[in-house]
Amino acid sequence: MGRTPSATTPVFEGELGVDHLARLFGIADLADRLAAVDERITSALGEDGALLGPPSVRVAEAGGKRLRPLFTIACAALGDVFDERVVAAAAAVELVQIGSLVHDDILDAAATRRGRPTINASEGLDEALLAGDYILARAAQQAASVSQEAARLVAAALADLCQGQVLELRDAYDPDRTLDAHLASVRGKTAALFECACRLGAHTAGLPAHNATAVARFGAGFGMSFQLLDDVLDLIGDAERLGKPTGIDMAAGVYTMPVITTLRGPRGGELRDLLPGPPGDAGPADTTNAADAADSENVAAALAVVRTSGSVAAALAAMDRFADDARRAVAHLNQATVGEGLWTFPRTYSTWALENLMDRRYLEVPLTADAGT
């Protein structure tokens, strides 16, 4: 009898539903496999009655797409392997993602994530910092239980993630941020972990070196396209469907591809004048409130400039190029259903995300890429 999917097992609508994905990848018991990973994550975080277990489990059970464990499972399935090592590897890569989100919430001073209180909001900054570290430690334990090579892969991905995040922090509120610097940050903070997920699947299945390299390239390419799409949705997404307001990146001084492209285009001067500066020293309450209101108005106006500049189309075109890089990397694996599923998935995901998460009002916004790239 199969497992009942847990609260954290991804259940999306349409083409990203688990049943559809099971057919796409040719893995009939995909729901059971993902549920096994969720069970391992929960048990790892709650092990030995750890004091940091309950808040960590709460964050883990807040949900998420679980795309990284999906890729670990799918890449292992290329070698017709699903065992405890695959479960541990998939849990390890998702625990890195969860731990990094806890740290992101601290940096962003976020009060909620996916509708649930963040640890920093509920238990405080100190406990949140320790919980993030604790979750990453549990990730390391899971990886080490697989092999020394799995532990190395997870450690390298975590180092890349930190590097990518630092690059983003370094360029915060800098209107002269370059596109190359932005893409370098994306490679570290997002693409590296997707690549790791695929490498772990290949490793646990003992795939030949050329196929292990191919799925790693797939993961890296998909990770780049995934983040560029996420950046676009921060501009034209439906806040209710996303579970968060739009414009968060711009308000936080994180200038992504559409913003950078607009800044280099005909409306660059107009946008530059609207972008908020970094938070200053706290002043009198009435002055601070007035400044916050002005910044909020400027961000709204800046969003309107970017949305109508053509830069969204340029970012979506770049997303497609990275998705095509991912597809080309695994095109030779199409003789197997799971390989065909990998080849299909980047387009399946982007179509699903735009159809389900984009604000319908922006279907009428011109998307001609007339801004410089």
Residue pairs with C-beta under 8 A, 6 or more apart in sequence:
2 29
2 31
2 32
3 31
3 32
3 35
3 36
3 39
4 35
5 11
5 18
5 31
5 34
5 35
6 35
6 38
6 39
6 42
6 61
7 61
7 63
8 38
8 41
8 60
8 61
8 62
8 63
8 64
8 66
9 18
9 31
9 34
9 35
9 38
9 66
10 16
10 18
10 34
10 63
10 64
10 65
10 66
10 67
10 70
11 17
11 18
12 18
12 65
12 352
12 356
13 352
13 356
14 20
14 352
14 355
14 356
15 24
15 348
15 351
15 352
16 65
16 348
16 349
16 352
18 30
18 31
18 34
19 31
21 27
21 30
21 70
21 341
22 28
22 29
22 30
22 31
24 341
24 344
24 345
24 348
25 74
25 77
25 337
25 338
25 341
25 342
26 77
26 336
26 337
26 338
26 340
26 341
27 33
27 73
27 74
27 77
27 338
30 70
30 73
33 73
33 82
33 86
33 87
34 66
34 69
34 70
34 73
36 87
37 66
37 69
37 73
37 87
37 90
37 91
37 94
38 66
40 87
40 88
40 90
40 91
40 142
41 60
41 91
41 94
41 95
41 98
42 57
42 60
42 61
44 91
44 95
44 138
44 141
44 142
45 53
45 56
45 57
45 60
45 95
45 134
45 135
45 138
46 53
46 54
46 57
47 53
47 138
50 56
50 134
52 127
52 130
52 131
52 134
55 119
55 122
55 123
55 127
55 131
56 98
56 102
56 119
56 131
56 134
56 135
56 138
58 116
58 119
59 98
59 101
59 102
59 113
59 116
59 118
59 119
59 131
59 135
60 95
60 98
60 135
62 113
62 114
62 115
62 116
63 114
64 94
64 97
64 98
64 114
66 94
67 194
67 226
67 349
68 90
68 93
68 94
68 97
68 193
68 194
68 196
68 197
69 90
69 91
69 93
69 94
69 197
71 194
71 197
71 198
71 201
71 215
71 219
71 222
72 86
72 89
72 90
72 93
72 197
72 198
72 200
72 201
72 204
73 82
73 86
73 90
73 201
74 201
74 338
74 341
74 342
75 197
75 198
75 199
75 200
75 201
75 202
75 205
75 207
75 215
75 342
76 82
76 86
76 89
76 201
76 202
76 204
76 205
77 201
77 205
77 338
78 201
78 202
78 205
78 207
78 211
78 215
78 333
78 336
78 338
78 339
79 202
79 205
79 206
79 207
80 205
81 204
81 205
81 206
83 204
85 145
85 146
85 147
85 150
85 204
86 201
86 204
86 205
88 142
88 143
88 145
88 146
88 150
89 142
89 143
89 146
89 150
89 200
89 201
89 203
89 204
90 197
90 200
90 201
91 139
91 142
92 139
92 140
92 142
92 143
92 146
92 150
92 154
92 200
93 139
93 154
93 157
93 193
93 196
93 197
93 200
95 135
95 136
95 138
95 139
95 142
96 136
96 139
96 154
96 157
96 158
96 161
96 193
96 196
97 193
98 135
99 132
99 133
99 134
99 135
99 136
99 139
100 132
100 136
100 161
100 165
100 193
101 113
102 118
102 119
102 120
102 128
102 131
102 132
102 135
103 129
103 132
104 110
104 165
105 113
105 118
105 119
105 120
105 121
105 128
106 120
106 125
106 128
106 129
106 132
107 165
107 169
108 248
108 252
109 120
110 118
110 120
110 121
111 117
111 118
111 121
112 118
112 121
114 243
115 243
118 128
119 127
119 128
119 131
119 132
120 127
120 128
123 131
136 158
139 154
139 158
140 151
140 154
140 155
143 150
143 151
143 153
143 154
143 155
143 200
144 150
144 151
146 200
146 203
146 204
147 203
149 203
150 200
150 203
150 204
153 196
153 199
153 200
153 203
154 196
154 200
156 192
156 196
157 192
157 193
157 195
157 196
160 187
160 188
160 189
160 192
160 193
161 188
161 189
161 192
161 193
162 188
163 188
164 184
164 185
164 186
164 187
164 188
164 189
164 190
164 192
165 185
165 188
165 189
167 181
167 184
167 185
167 188
167 189
168 185
168 189
168 254
171 177
171 181
171 182
171 185
171 255
172 252
172 253
172 254
172 278
173 253
173 275
173 276
173 277
173 278
174 253
174 255
175 255
175 263
175 272
175 275
177 255
177 260
178 260
179 257
179 260
179 261
179 373
182 255
182 256
182 257
182 260
183 224
186 223
186 224
186 227
186 228
187 220
187 223
187 224
189 227
190 223
190 224
190 226
190 227
191 219
191 220
191 221
191 222
191 223
191 224
191 227
192 220
192 223
193 223
194 219
194 220
194 222
194 223
194 226
195 216
195 217
195 219
195 220
195 223
196 219
197 219
198 215
198 216
198 218
198 219
199 212
199 215
199 216
199 219
201 215
202 211
202 212
202 215
202 216
203 212
207 215
211 333
214 329
214 330
214 332
214 333
215 329
215 330
215 342
217 325
217 326
217 329
218 326
218 327
218 329
218 330
218 342
219 326
220 326
221 322
221 323
221 324
221 325
221 326
221 327
221 329
221 346
222 322
222 323
222 326
222 345
222 346
222 349
224 322
224 325
225 319
225 320
225 322
225 323
225 326
225 346
225 350
226 349
228 256
228 257
228 315
228 316
228 318
228 319
228 322
229 316
229 319
229 350
229 353
229 354
231 249
231 256
231 257
231 258
231 315
232 258
232 312
232 315
232 316
232 319
233 242
233 246
233 353
233 357
233 358
234 246
234 247
234 248
234 249
234 250
234 256
235 246
235 247
235 250
235 258
235 303
235 306
235 307
235 312
236 246
236 307
236 312
236 358
236 359
236 362
236 365
237 246
237 357
237 358
237 359
238 357
238 358
238 359
238 360
239 245
239 246
239 359
241 356
241 357
242 357
246 303
246 359
247 299
247 300
247 303
249 255
249 256
249 259
250 259
250 275
250 276
250 299
250 302
250 303
250 306
251 276
251 295
251 296
251 299
253 276
253 278
255 263
255 275
256 315
257 311
257 314
257 315
257 318
258 306
258 309
258 311
258 312
258 314
258 315
259 271
259 306
259 311
261 309
261 311
261 314
261 315
261 371
261 372
261 373
262 268
262 271
262 305
262 306
262 309
262 311
262 371
263 271
263 272
264 371
264 372
264 373
265 309
265 310
265 311
265 370
265 371
265 372
266 309
266 370
266 371
266 372
267 305
267 309
267 371
270 305
271 302
271 305
271 306
271 309
274 298
274 299
274 301
274 302
274 305
275 298
275 302
276 295
276 298
276 299
280 291
282 288
283 291
306 312
307 362
307 365
308 365
308 366
309 370
309 371
310 366
310 367
310 368
310 369
310 370
310 371
311 369
311 371
312 362
312 365
312 367
313 367
313 368
313 369
314 369
314 371
314 373
316 367
317 369
319 350
320 350
323 346
323 347
323 350
324 346
326 346
327 343
327 346
327 347
330 339
330 342
330 343
331 343
332 339
333 339
333 340
333 342
333 343
334 340
334 343
